[in-house]
């Protein structure tokens, strides 16, 4: 992990993007969200687990390094990842845990620290040290542990001491990443845990987490995504599982093809998977895009159609607003993005960041507290700040495909967080991108 952090700090990359059309076929890499959960649960399970088609992104590798410190044995990080778990008894780390840029890893690691007697210190990069953890820290304390934010503002670094014993907790629903750590870790506590959540957003991520619990032998009760009951003293069983392709990553080439004169087919995507960003297909179809979801075993997207703006609820897709905003600039009329609260709590305030960068290219955007209105706009190439956020970088790269003139996107090294072969995949489809490194 230290090598990864060095890369993000020292190897500066920018993309120089020209107007482009895409053509051809490509396979989307594995899901980051599923890979992260697989690594965590394999690390807590008994015996050896095999993770097929893992995503070797910086975030997922951060998860591996953190859970090695918790006692997991990593036997292979090749084409398949093989992990031998600590069997419900994670050990006290011998050093500070650095989660890099991964919010999911940070929050789940906080939950795991609550299972351990002794003090665990957890921190991350500059973005992680700003992200709020207050409701999760309070939940750890309500369950019998100790949780301290070093800065006193609910953000990282944090110091956690277990053991949590179980009990009843209440969470606000704006951020599913506060709930997932409790769902994963409390079944290993001695006592039972009951969780109440107010107005849960990002529900597909919770459905994904619950799917992993069922897959690995954990029993739970769930009522309308408002109440969760987890019996204590349970054990995870080991597994062998193939990670489905990542819909969050797929959104970028899908939208790129839909807004240009393109014809591409993407493989590996499962419309029945829990991932919320599969909604990009129904969104684009509602806007008038030409999409065939069963074309030679893949999904075919043909551009050139006139798209029409619609109203989109982003409550279940907090990673999608950047690319949806780019999409909105190429749809007739106006596109309205609602329920942006969770999106504002990610690596950056994504609603504000994408609006700021698209305006540099001439986009007409109205931004409100929980919504955004995007009007059909003719974009012009500009120098773009990637805000050290992988999804802003990739969305603005796609914007460069439809802009007049060249677009320069800074912070391009951050695509390694979730889509490490973004440049290679887009280039293979004909995107005109030049990658320039400055060390």
C-alpha positions in Angstrom: 0.0 0.0 0.0 2.8 2.4 0.7 3.9 2.0 -2.9 0.4 2.9 -4.1 0.3 6.0 -1.9 3.8 7.1 -3.3 2.4 6.7 -6.8 -0.6 8.9 -6.1 1.6 11.6 -4.6 4.6 11.6 -6.9 3.6 10.4 -10.3 1.4 13.2 -11.8 -0.5 12.3 -15.0 -2.7 14.3 -17.2 -4.9 13.3 -20.1 -5.0 15.4 -23.3 -8.3 14.5 -25.0 -9.5 15.2 -28.5 -13.1 14.8 -29.9 -13.6 11.1 -30.5 -16.0 8.4 -31.7 -15.7 4.9 -30.3 -15.9 1.5 -32.1 -15.3 -2.1 -31.1 -15.7 -4.4 -28.2 -14.2 -4.5 -24.6 -14.6 -6.3 -21.3 -15.3 -4.2 -18.3 -13.1 -5.1 -15.2 -14.4 -6.5 -12.0 -16.6 -4.6 -9.5 -14.8 -2.5 -7.0 -17.6 -2.7 -4.4 -17.9 -6.5 -4.7 -14.1 -7.0 -4.6 -13.8 -4.9 -1.5 -16.5 -6.9 0.3 -15.0 -10.2 -0.9 -11.6 -9.3 0.5 -13.0 -8.3 3.9 -15.3 -11.4 4.3 -12.6 -13.8 3.1 -10.3 -12.2 5.7 -12.8 -12.8 8.5 -13.9 -16.3 7.4 -12.6 -19.8 8.3 -10.3 -21.4 5.7 -9.3 -20.3 2.2 -11.5 -18.3 -0.1 -10.9 -17.8 -3.8 -11.9 -14.5 -5.5 -12.1 -14.8 -9.3 -12.0 -11.7 -11.6 -11.0 -9.3 -8.7 -10.4 -5.7 -9.5 -6.7 -4.9 -8.8 -7.4 -1.2 -8.2 -5.7 1.0 -5.7 -8.7 0.9 -3.4 -9.0 -2.9 -3.5 -5.3 -3.3 -2.9 -5.6 -1.0 0.1 -8.3 -3.3 1.5 -5.9 -6.3 1.1 -3.1 -4.5 3.0 -5.4 -3.4 5.8 -6.8 -6.9 6.3 -3.4 -8.4 6.2 -2.7 -6.3 9.3 -5.8 -7.7 10.8 -4.3 -11.2 10.4 -5.5 -12.5 7.1 -3.0 -14.5 5.0 -2.9 -13.5 1.3 -1.7 -16.6 -0.6 -2.1 -15.2 -4.1 -2.8 -11.8 -5.8 -2.6 -13.1 -9.3 -5.5 -13.7 -11.7 -7.3 -15.1 -8.7 -6.9 -13.8 -5.2 -6.6 -16.5 -2.5 -7.1 -15.4 1.1 -6.9 -17.4 4.3 -9.0 -15.8 6.9 -8.3 -14.9 10.5 -11.5 -16.9 11.4 -13.6 -14.4 13.3 -10.6 -13.4 15.5 -8.9 -10.4 13.8 -5.7 -9.4 15.5 -4.6 -6.1 16.8 -2.6 -4.3 14.1 1.0 -3.6 14.9 1.0 -0.2 13.2 -1.4 2.5 12.1 -3.8 1.3 9.4 -3.6 3.5 6.2 -6.6 3.0 4.0 -5.3 5.2 1.2 -8.2 6.7 -0.8 -10.8 4.1 0.0 -13.8 5.3 1.9 -15.4 1.8 1.9 -12.2 0.3 3.3 -12.0 3.0 6.0 -15.5 2.5 7.3 -15.4 -1.3 7.2 -12.0 -1.3 8.9 -13.5 0.9 11.7 -16.2 -1.8 12.2 -13.6 -4.6 12.4 -11.5 -2.6 14.9 -14.5 -2.7 17.1 -14.1 -6.5 17.4 -10.6 -6.2 18.9 -9.4 -5.6 22.4 -6.8 -2.8 22.3 -6.5 0.4 20.3 -6.5 0.5 16.5 -5.6 3.7 14.7 -7.0 4.3 11.2 -6.2 7.0 8.8 -6.0 7.6 5.0 -5.0 10.2 2.4 -6.1 13.8 2.4 -9.6 13.0 1.2 -10.2 10.3 3.7 -9.1 12.6 6.5 -12.0 14.9 5.5 -14.7 12.3 5.2 -17.2 12.1 8.0 -17.5 9.1 10.2 -19.4 10.5 13.2 -22.5 8.4 13.0 -20.4 5.2 12.7 -18.2 6.2 15.6 -21.3 6.8 17.8 -22.6 3.4 16.8 -19.4 1.7 17.9 -19.7 3.4 21.3 -23.4 2.5 21.5 -22.4 -1.2 21.0 -19.9 -1.1 23.8 -16.7 0.0 22.1 -14.7 3.2 22.2 -14.3 5.5 19.2 -12.4 8.7 19.1 -11.9 11.2 16.2 -8.4 12.6 16.8 -9.5 16.0 15.4 -12.7 15.9 17.3 -14.9 16.5 14.2 -15.9 12.9 13.4 -13.3 12.5 10.6 -10.1 10.5 10.4 -7.7 9.7 11.9 -9.7 7.7 14.4 -8.8 5.5 17.4 -11.1 2.5 18.0 -11.1 0.1 20.9 -13.3 -3.0 21.3 -14.8 -5.2 22.0 -18.3 -4.3 20.9 -20.9 -6.4 22.7 -24.0 -5.8 20.6 -27.1 -3.6 21.3 -29.3 -1.2 19.5 -28.1 1.7 17.3 -29.7 4.4 15.1 -28.1 5.7 11.9 -29.0 8.4 9.4 -29.5 6.9 6.0 -27.6 9.4 3.8 -24.5 7.3 3.6 -24.7 3.5 3.3 -21.0 3.3 4.1 -21.9 3.8 7.8 -24.3 0.8 7.7 -22.3 -1.7 5.8 -19.5 -2.0 8.4 -22.1 -2.8 11.1 -23.8 -5.4 8.9 -20.5 -7.1 8.2 -18.9 -7.0 11.6 -21.6 -7.2 14.2 -22.5 -10.9 13.5 -19.0 -11.6 15.0 -19.7 -9.8 18.2 -20.8 -11.8 21.3 -24.3 -10.2 21.5 -27.1 -9.4 19.2 -27.3 -6.1 17.3 -30.4 -4.2 16.2 -29.9 -1.3 13.7 -32.5 1.3 12.8 -31.8 3.5 9.7 -33.7 6.7 8.8 -34.4 7.2 5.1 -31.7 4.9 3.7 -30.1 6.0 0.5 -27.7 4.0 -1.7 -29.9 0.9 -1.2 -28.2 -1.2 -3.9 -24.9 -1.2 -1.9 -26.8 -2.5 1.2 -28.4 -5.2 -0.9 -25.0 -6.2 -2.2 -23.7 -6.4 1.4 -26.6 -8.5 2.5 -26.0 -10.8 -0.5 -22.5 -11.4 0.7 -23.8 -12.2 4.2 -26.2 -14.8 2.8 -23.5 -16.2 0.5 -21.2 -16.8 3.5 -23.7 -18.2 6.0 -24.7 -15.2 8.1 -28.3 -15.0 9.2 -30.1 -11.7 9.6 -33.5 -10.0 9.6 -34.3 -7.0 7.5 -37.5 -5.0 7.5 -38.1 -2.5 4.6 -34.4 -1.4 4.8 -35.3 0.4 8.0 -34.5 -2.3 10.6 -31.8 -4.9 10.7 -31.3 -7.6 13.2 -28.0 -9.6 13.4 -27.5 -12.4 15.8 -24.1 -12.4 17.5 -21.7 -15.3 17.7 -21.9 -16.2 14.0 -19.1 -17.3 11.7 -18.4 -16.6 8.0 -17.7 -19.6 5.8 -15.2 -19.5 3.1 -16.2 -19.1 -0.6 -15.2 -19.3 -4.2 -16.8 -16.5 -6.2 -16.4 -14.7 -9.5 -16.7 -11.0 -9.2 -19.1 -9.5 -11.8 -18.0 -6.6 -14.0 -18.2 -3.1 -12.6 -21.3 -1.1 -13.6 -19.8 2.1 -12.1 -16.8 1.8 -14.5 -19.0 0.8 -17.4 -21.0 4.1 -17.1 -18.1 6.0 -18.7 -17.7 4.1 -22.0 -21.5 3.6 -22.2 -22.2 7.3 -21.9 -19.3 8.1 -24.2 -20.8 5.9 -26.9 -24.3 7.3 -26.5 -23.3 10.9 -26.9 -20.9 10.4 -29.9 -21.2 8.8 -33.3 -20.1 5.4 -31.9 -20.9 1.7 -31.9 -19.4 -0.4 -29.1 -20.2 -3.7 -27.3 -19.3 -4.2 -23.7 -18.9 -7.7 -22.1 -19.0 -9.0 -18.6 -21.9 -6.9 -17.3 -24.8 -8.5 -15.4 -28.1 -6.7 -15.4 -29.2 -8.9 -12.5 -26.4 -7.9 -10.2 -27.0 -5.7 -7.1 -25.0 -2.8 -8.4 -27.1 0.3 -8.6 -25.3 1.9 -11.5 -26.8 -0.6 -13.9 -29.6 2.0 -13.9 -27.5 3.8 -16.6 -29.1 1.5 -19.2 -32.7 2.4 -18.3 -31.7 6.0 -17.9 -30.3 6.2 -21.4 -33.1 4.2 -22.9 -35.6 6.7 -21.4 -33.5 9.5 -23.0 -33.8 7.9 -26.4 -30.5 6.0 -26.7 -30.0 2.9 -28.9 -29.0 0.1 -26.6 -29.3 -3.6 -27.1 -28.8 -5.5 -23.8 -28.4 -8.9 -25.4 -26.1 -8.5 -28.4 -23.8 -11.5 -28.8 -23.7 -11.9 -25.0 -22.8 -8.3 -24.4 -24.4 -4.8 -24.4 -24.3 -2.8 -27.6 -24.5 1.0 -27.5 -24.9 2.9 -30.7 -24.6 6.7 -30.7 -25.9 9.3 -33.1 -29.5 9.3 -31.7 -31.0 12.6 -30.4 -31.2 12.3 -26.6 -33.8 14.1 -24.5 -33.4 15.4 -21.0 -35.2 13.6 -18.2 -35.4 13.8 -14.4 -33.1 11.3 -12.6 -33.2 10.2 -8.9 -29.5 9.7 -7.9 -30.3 8.4 -4.3 -29.2 4.9 -5.2 -26.3 5.9 -7.5 -24.1 8.4 -5.7 -21.1 7.7 -7.9 -23.0 8.4 -11.1 -23.8 12.2 -10.9 -20.5 13.3 -12.6 -21.1 11.2 -15.7 -24.8 11.9 -15.7 -24.0 15.7 -15.7 -21.9 15.2 -18.7 -24.7 13.2 -20.3 -27.1 16.1 -19.5 -25.1 18.6 -21.5 -25.7 16.5 -24.7 -29.5 15.9 -24.2 -32.1 18.3 -25.6 -33.9 20.4 -23.1 -32.9 20.0 -19.5 -31.8 17.1 -17.4 -32.5 17.2 -13.6 -30.4 15.2 -11.1 -32.1 14.8 -7.7 -31.1 13.3 -4.4 -27.4 14.4 -4.5 -26.8 14.3 -0.7 -24.8 11.1 -0.7 -22.8 12.3 -3.7 -21.6 15.3 -1.8 -20.0 13.0 0.9 -17.6 11.2 -1.4 -13.9 11.9 -2.3 -15.0 15.4 -3.1 -18.4 17.1 -3.2 -19.0 15.6 -6.6 -22.1 17.7 -7.5 -20.2 20.9 -6.9 -17.0 19.7 -8.5 -18.6 18.5 -11.8 -20.6 21.6 -12.1 -17.5 23.8 -11.6 -15.5 21.9 -14.3 -18.3 21.6 -16.9 -18.9 25.4 -16.6 -15.3 25.9 -17.7 -16.3 24.1 -20.9 -19.4 26.3 -21.4 -22.0 24.2 -19.8 -25.2 25.8 -18.5 -25.8 24.3 -15.0 -27.9 25.3 -12.1 -26.9 23.8 -8.8 -29.1 23.5 -5.7 -28.6 21.9 -2.3 -30.0 18.5 -3.3 -30.4 18.8 -7.1 -28.8 20.0 -10.3 -30.3 21.2 -13.6 -28.2 20.7 -16.7 -29.1 22.3 -20.1 -28.1 21.2 -23.5 -24.7 22.9 -24.1 -22.0 23.1 -26.7 -18.8 22.3 -24.9 -15.4 23.8 -25.7 -12.1 22.2 -24.6 -10.6 23.6 -21.4 -8.0 22.9 -18.7 -9.8 20.7 -16.1 -9.1 20.2 -12.4 -9.7 16.5 -11.6 -10.2 17.4 -7.9 -8.1 14.2 -7.1 -11.3 12.3 -7.7 -11.3 9.4 -10.1 -14.9 9.8 -11.1 -14.5 13.5 -11.9 -11.4 12.7 -14.0 -13.2 10.0 -16.0 -16.4 12.0 -16.5 -14.5 15.1 -17.7 -12.4 12.9 -20.1 -15.7 11.8 -21.6 -16.8 15.4 -21.9 -13.6 16.0 -23.9 -14.9 13.6 -26.6 -17.7 16.0 -27.5 -16.0 19.3 -26.9 -14.6 21.5 -29.6 -10.8 21.5 -29.4 -8.6 19.8 -26.9 -9.3 19.2 -23.3 -6.6 18.7 -20.7 -7.6 16.7 -17.6 -5.3 16.9 -14.5 -5.1 14.3 -11.7 -5.5 11.5 -14.3 -3.4 9.2 -12.1 -6.4 8.8 -9.8 -8.2 6.5 -12.3 -6.2 3.8 -10.6 -8.5 4.1 -7.6 -11.4 2.3 -9.4 -10.6 1.7 -13.1 -6.9 1.1 -13.5 -7.1 0.2 -17.2 -9.5 3.1 -18.1 -6.9 4.7 -20.5 -6.1 1.4 -22.2 -9.8 0.3 -22.6 -10.9 3.7 -23.9 -8.0 3.9 -26.3 -8.7 0.4 -27.6 -12.2 1.6 -28.6 -10.7 4.5 -30.5 -10.7 7.3 -28.0 -8.2 10.0 -28.8 -6.4 10.3 -25.4 -2.8 11.1 -24.8 -1.4 10.2 -21.4 1.4 12.5 -20.2 3.4 11.7 -17.1 5.3 14.2 -15.0 7.4 12.8 -12.1 
